[in-house]
């Protein structure tokens, strides 16, 4: 008799209870997603930032004329140069890389690797004939694993024999 009376009442797993569960599931899912988003945003804001100021001695730069005679798009600039500390007193590593002439008399597009005792840093971007350039830090190894950021490039003289490398690195 008691069972027949209960059968006419709301069932524990009936439509009403299923709607209540769904109604509670959506806000819980949104709350969980918000917490994940906030933790990612907070970790991005807490990124480690450091500066690294170096000087490159451009002693091995060589241009290979690949197209029209003289300076033209497609020419190749290669190098393997020594890099010194910001006081230009002590050799701390070297860089190797290449650039392709994109606009004659104006710009190159470059890629190179800076090798230091505790790891490597790779950069990529424009090298301008006149004026400073800023290139992207695209990665690294060792101490610089997972690094990103940028490097400001400034010619120390009109001959192009030395360059300031000012890295802003983020982890």
Legacy VTK file of the C-alpha trace (Angstrom):
# vtk DataFile Version 3.0
C-alpha trace
ASCII
DATASET POLYDATA
POINTS 171 float
0.000 0.000 0.000
2.792 2.403 0.878
4.507 1.553 -2.405
1.398 2.331 -4.417
1.123 5.750 -2.733
4.784 6.536 -3.478
4.367 5.579 -7.101
2.093 8.515 -7.679
4.589 10.964 -6.149
7.815 12.411 -7.599
10.346 9.720 -8.361
13.935 10.139 -7.176
15.299 9.844 -10.739
12.366 11.384 -12.570
12.341 14.288 -15.038
12.197 16.963 -12.330
15.330 15.660 -10.585
17.148 15.279 -13.902
16.369 18.930 -14.727
17.674 19.990 -11.317
20.919 18.071 -11.915
21.372 19.677 -15.325
20.557 23.087 -13.887
23.323 22.636 -11.267
25.848 21.055 -13.686
26.050 24.069 -16.023
27.006 26.619 -13.302
29.534 24.167 -11.843
31.166 23.684 -15.258
31.318 27.456 -15.812
32.863 27.945 -12.363
35.506 25.296 -13.042
36.377 26.850 -16.419
36.680 30.277 -14.783
39.116 28.936 -12.195
41.284 27.387 -14.929
41.254 30.670 -16.881
42.202 32.691 -13.794
45.069 30.369 -12.907
46.468 30.599 -16.466
46.096 34.400 -16.490
47.782 34.684 -13.094
50.719 32.512 -14.134
51.167 34.584 -17.316
51.281 37.782 -15.257
53.883 36.249 -12.957
56.284 35.477 -15.831
59.947 35.824 -14.951
61.551 38.747 -16.812
65.254 39.381 -17.172
67.578 41.488 -19.327
70.742 40.367 -21.026
72.993 43.001 -22.624
75.778 41.813 -24.910
78.054 43.077 -27.676
78.671 41.207 -30.918
81.950 41.693 -32.814
80.895 41.264 -36.458
84.176 39.944 -37.852
82.995 37.085 -40.072
79.978 38.560 -41.906
79.998 37.381 -45.518
77.501 38.178 -48.269
76.892 35.685 -51.069
75.519 37.321 -54.214
72.835 34.912 -55.420
70.751 36.844 -57.933
71.302 39.995 -59.921
74.849 41.316 -59.687
75.344 43.472 -56.595
72.948 44.082 -53.718
69.633 42.427 -54.607
66.780 40.495 -53.050
67.755 36.902 -52.328
71.393 37.574 -51.411
72.599 35.626 -48.376
74.463 37.013 -45.347
76.115 34.414 -43.096
78.084 34.866 -39.883
79.694 33.153 -36.887
80.829 35.923 -34.527
82.157 36.278 -30.988
79.872 37.842 -28.382
81.115 39.795 -25.355
79.672 41.022 -22.054
78.035 44.468 -21.873
81.373 46.085 -20.910
82.958 44.575 -24.051
85.667 43.110 -21.832
85.057 39.351 -21.706
84.000 36.909 -24.414
80.850 35.118 -23.185
79.872 33.148 -26.280
79.169 33.376 -29.961
76.403 33.633 -32.514
75.863 31.846 -35.803
73.202 32.538 -38.353
72.045 33.788 -41.700
69.981 36.522 -43.261
68.257 36.760 -46.616
68.120 40.119 -48.376
64.455 41.075 -48.696
64.751 44.672 -49.941
68.023 45.828 -51.552
69.651 48.645 -49.617
67.019 48.466 -46.897
66.496 45.198 -45.009
67.323 41.560 -44.378
65.253 38.835 -42.697
67.477 36.963 -40.216
67.650 33.909 -38.008
70.468 33.154 -35.585
71.465 31.305 -32.444
73.345 32.866 -29.554
75.388 30.245 -27.715
76.376 30.944 -24.097
77.908 28.650 -21.466
74.505 27.901 -19.907
72.407 27.485 -23.060
71.298 28.903 -26.382
68.821 31.596 -27.438
67.339 31.782 -30.936
66.071 34.966 -32.571
64.306 35.795 -35.797
63.330 39.023 -37.496
64.366 42.023 -39.576
67.851 43.529 -39.720
67.645 47.046 -41.107
70.453 48.735 -43.027
69.684 52.096 -41.421
68.484 52.287 -37.842
67.825 49.879 -35.029
65.933 46.613 -35.298
63.904 44.544 -32.874
63.750 40.795 -33.419
61.703 38.096 -31.696
63.241 35.646 -29.248
61.813 32.371 -30.515
63.205 29.871 -28.003
66.173 28.497 -26.193
67.921 25.567 -24.554
69.475 24.889 -21.153
68.922 27.812 -18.792
66.928 29.486 -21.582
64.508 26.614 -22.276
60.972 27.938 -22.944
62.198 31.540 -23.162
60.454 34.148 -25.286
60.776 37.910 -25.652
62.661 40.259 -27.915
66.106 41.555 -28.698
66.918 45.141 -29.657
69.797 45.384 -32.135
71.853 48.572 -32.392
74.967 49.238 -34.518
77.816 50.606 -32.376
79.511 52.251 -35.382
78.840 53.123 -39.037
81.097 50.298 -40.301
78.862 47.582 -38.809
81.784 46.041 -36.950
80.019 45.739 -33.577
76.412 45.560 -32.371
74.604 45.950 -29.060
72.273 43.032 -28.339
69.729 43.960 -25.656
67.624 40.936 -24.809
64.394 41.155 -22.831
63.630 37.569 -21.841
60.423 36.131 -20.387
59.704 32.677 -19.032
LINES 1 172
171 0 1 2 3 4 5 6 7 8 9 10 11 12 13 14 15 16 17 18 19 20 21 22 23 24 25 26 27 28 29 30 31 32 33 34 35 36 37 38 39 40 41 42 43 44 45 46 47 48 49 50 51 52 53 54 55 56 57 58 59 60 61 62 63 64 65 66 67 68 69 70 71 72 73 74 75 76 77 78 79 80 81 82 83 84 85 86 87 88 89 90 91 92 93 94 95 96 97 98 99 100 101 102 103 104 105 106 107 108 109 110 111 112 113 114 115 116 117 118 119 120 121 122 123 124 125 126 127 128 129 130 131 132 133 134 135 136 137 138 139 140 141 142 143 144 145 146 147 148 149 150 151 152 153 154 155 156 157 158 159 160 161 162 163 164 165 166 167 168 169 170
